[in-house]
Amino acid sequence: MRTARLVAEKLTLSLGQAVVVDNKPGAAGMIGADLVAKAQPDGYTVLIASPGEVAIDQSLYPKMAYSPERIWRR
C-alpha cells in the first residue's frame, strides 16, 4: 500500500492533477483486483499489486471472480 501512495504522490506532481489511491483490502487482494479487472478501460484505473493477486491466487483458489490474465491484456 505504501508503494501505491508513493506512486500517486509522484504522479500528482508530474501530471498536475490529483491521483487517488483507493485501498480495497481483503480476500488475499482479490477484491481490489476484481474491481480493476471489471472496470471500464478508461485509462484512469490502475492496479498496483503484489504477486499474490496476479500469480499466486489463481493457484490457490480454483474459482476466482476475475482472470489475472485479463488485467494485463487491456
C-alpha atoms as an extended CHARMM CRD file, in Angstrom:
* protein
*
        74  EXT
         1         1  MET       CA              0.0000000000        0.0000000000        0.0000000000  PROA      1               0.0000000000
         2         2  ARG       CA              2.8100000000        2.3530000000        0.7220000000  PROA      2               0.0000000000
         3         3  THR       CA              4.1230000000        1.8680000000       -2.8080000000  PROA      3               0.0000000000
         4         4  ALA       CA              0.7780000000        2.9360000000       -4.3050000000  PROA      4               0.0000000000
         5         5  ARG       CA              0.7540000000        6.1020000000       -2.2200000000  PROA      5               0.0000000000
         6         6  LEU       CA              4.3280000000        6.9600000000       -3.2210000000  PROA      6               0.0000000000
         7         7  VAL       CA              3.4980000000        6.4200000000       -6.9030000000  PROA      7               0.0000000000
         8         8  ALA       CA              0.3370000000        8.5110000000       -6.5540000000  PROA      8               0.0000000000
         9         9  GLU       CA              2.3020000000       11.3430000000       -4.9730000000  PROA      9               0.0000000000
        10        10  LYS       CA              4.8180000000       11.3900000000       -7.8370000000  PROA      10              0.0000000000
        11        11  LEU       CA              2.0810000000       11.1400000000      -10.4610000000  PROA      11              0.0000000000
        12        12  THR       CA              0.1960000000       14.0230000000       -8.8630000000  PROA      12              0.0000000000
        13        13  LEU       CA              3.2960000000       16.1910000000       -9.1380000000  PROA      13              0.0000000000
        14        14  SER       CA              4.0650000000       15.0720000000      -12.6900000000  PROA      14              0.0000000000
        15        15  LEU       CA              0.5270000000       15.3330000000      -14.0610000000  PROA      15              0.0000000000
        16        16  GLY       CA             -0.5800000000       18.3970000000      -12.1480000000  PROA      16              0.0000000000
        17        17  GLN       CA             -3.8150000000       16.7330000000      -11.0850000000  PROA      17              0.0000000000
        18        18  ALA       CA             -4.8570000000       14.6580000000       -8.1070000000  PROA      18              0.0000000000
        19        19  VAL       CA             -4.2570000000       10.9040000000       -8.1460000000  PROA      19              0.0000000000
        20        20  VAL       CA             -6.3830000000        8.9990000000       -5.6530000000  PROA      20              0.0000000000
        21        21  VAL       CA             -5.4280000000        5.6950000000       -4.0190000000  PROA      21              0.0000000000
        22        22  ASP       CA             -8.4910000000        3.6120000000       -3.1930000000  PROA      22              0.0000000000
        23        23  ASN       CA             -7.3570000000        0.7320000000       -0.9800000000  PROA      23              0.0000000000
        24        24  LYS       CA             -9.6130000000       -2.3240000000       -1.2690000000  PROA      24              0.0000000000
        25        25  PRO       CA             -8.1720000000       -4.9570000000        1.0810000000  PROA      25              0.0000000000
        26        26  GLY       CA             -9.4720000000       -8.4340000000        1.6790000000  PROA      26              0.0000000000
        27        27  ALA       CA             -9.6520000000      -11.9180000000        0.1940000000  PROA      27              0.0000000000
        28        28  ALA       CA             -5.8950000000      -12.0700000000       -0.4620000000  PROA      28              0.0000000000
        29        29  GLY       CA             -6.0880000000       -8.9530000000       -2.6450000000  PROA      29              0.0000000000
        30        30  MET       CA             -8.7710000000      -10.3930000000       -4.8970000000  PROA      30              0.0000000000
        31        31  ILE       CA            -11.3950000000       -7.7570000000       -4.0340000000  PROA      31              0.0000000000
        32        32  GLY       CA             -9.3370000000       -4.8750000000       -5.3730000000  PROA      32              0.0000000000
        33        33  ALA       CA             -8.0040000000       -6.8570000000       -8.3300000000  PROA      33              0.0000000000
        34        34  ASP       CA            -11.5590000000       -7.8700000000       -9.2600000000  PROA      34              0.0000000000
        35        35  LEU       CA            -12.6920000000       -4.2350000000       -9.2310000000  PROA      35              0.0000000000
        36        36  VAL       CA             -9.8390000000       -3.2340000000      -11.5270000000  PROA      36              0.0000000000
        37        37  ALA       CA            -10.3550000000       -6.2180000000      -13.8320000000  PROA      37              0.0000000000
        38        38  LYS       CA            -14.0230000000       -5.2990000000      -14.2730000000  PROA      38              0.0000000000
        39        39  ALA       CA            -13.5330000000       -1.5250000000      -14.5190000000  PROA      39              0.0000000000
        40        40  GLN       CA            -14.2300000000        0.2660000000      -17.7720000000  PROA      40              0.0000000000
        41        41  PRO       CA            -10.9890000000        0.6560000000      -19.7670000000  PROA      41              0.0000000000
        42        42  ASP       CA            -10.9370000000        4.4400000000      -19.3770000000  PROA      42              0.0000000000
        43        43  GLY       CA             -7.2120000000        4.8550000000      -18.8340000000  PROA      43              0.0000000000
        44        44  TYR       CA             -7.6880000000        6.1050000000      -15.2820000000  PROA      44              0.0000000000
        45        45  THR       CA             -7.8550000000        2.8880000000      -13.2860000000  PROA      45              0.0000000000
        46        46  VAL       CA             -4.5550000000        1.2490000000      -12.3550000000  PROA      46              0.0000000000
        47        47  LEU       CA             -3.7860000000       -1.7950000000      -10.2450000000  PROA      47              0.0000000000
        48        48  ILE       CA             -0.6480000000       -1.8360000000       -8.1570000000  PROA      48              0.0000000000
        49        49  ALA       CA             -0.4930000000       -5.3960000000       -6.9250000000  PROA      49              0.0000000000
        50        50  SER       CA              1.7430000000       -7.9330000000       -5.3080000000  PROA      50              0.0000000000
        51        51  PRO       CA              2.4260000000      -11.2780000000       -6.9880000000  PROA      51              0.0000000000
        52        52  GLY       CA             -0.4350000000      -12.7320000000       -4.9750000000  PROA      52              0.0000000000
        53        53  GLU       CA             -3.2100000000      -11.0200000000       -6.9060000000  PROA      53              0.0000000000
        54        54  VAL       CA             -1.8980000000      -11.9150000000      -10.3310000000  PROA      54              0.0000000000
        55        55  ALA       CA              0.0900000000      -15.1180000000       -9.9480000000  PROA      55              0.0000000000
        56        56  ILE       CA             -0.3470000000      -16.9790000000       -6.6830000000  PROA      56              0.0000000000
        57        57  ASP       CA             -4.0940000000      -16.6350000000       -6.0490000000  PROA      57              0.0000000000
        58        58  GLN       CA             -5.0350000000      -18.4690000000       -9.2410000000  PROA      58              0.0000000000
        59        59  SER       CA             -3.0880000000      -21.4870000000       -7.9840000000  PROA      59              0.0000000000
        60        60  LEU       CA             -4.7030000000      -21.4060000000       -4.5480000000  PROA      60              0.0000000000
        61        61  TYR       CA             -8.2990000000      -20.6080000000       -5.4660000000  PROA      61              0.0000000000
        62        62  PRO       CA             -9.9210000000      -22.6630000000       -8.2360000000  PROA      62              0.0000000000
        63        63  LYS       CA            -12.7800000000      -20.1830000000       -8.6750000000  PROA      63              0.0000000000
        64        64  MET       CA            -11.8650000000      -16.5340000000       -8.9390000000  PROA      64              0.0000000000
        65        65  ALA       CA            -14.2000000000      -13.6910000000       -9.8970000000  PROA      65              0.0000000000
        66        66  TYR       CA            -11.6560000000      -12.3220000000      -12.3800000000  PROA      66              0.0000000000
        67        67  SER       CA             -8.9980000000      -13.5780000000      -14.7260000000  PROA      67              0.0000000000
        68        68  PRO       CA             -5.4890000000      -12.4030000000      -13.7920000000  PROA      68              0.0000000000
        69        69  GLU       CA             -4.5010000000      -12.6250000000      -17.4620000000  PROA      69              0.0000000000
        70        70  ARG       CA             -7.2900000000      -10.2190000000      -18.4190000000  PROA      70              0.0000000000
        71        71  ILE       CA             -5.9300000000       -7.4930000000      -16.1310000000  PROA      71              0.0000000000
        72        72  TRP       CA             -2.6970000000       -7.3550000000      -18.1410000000  PROA      72              0.0000000000
        73        73  ARG       CA             -4.2520000000       -7.6590000000      -21.6010000000  PROA      73              0.0000000000
        74        74  ARG       CA             -6.2360000000       -4.4360000000      -21.5940000000  PROA      74              0.0000000000
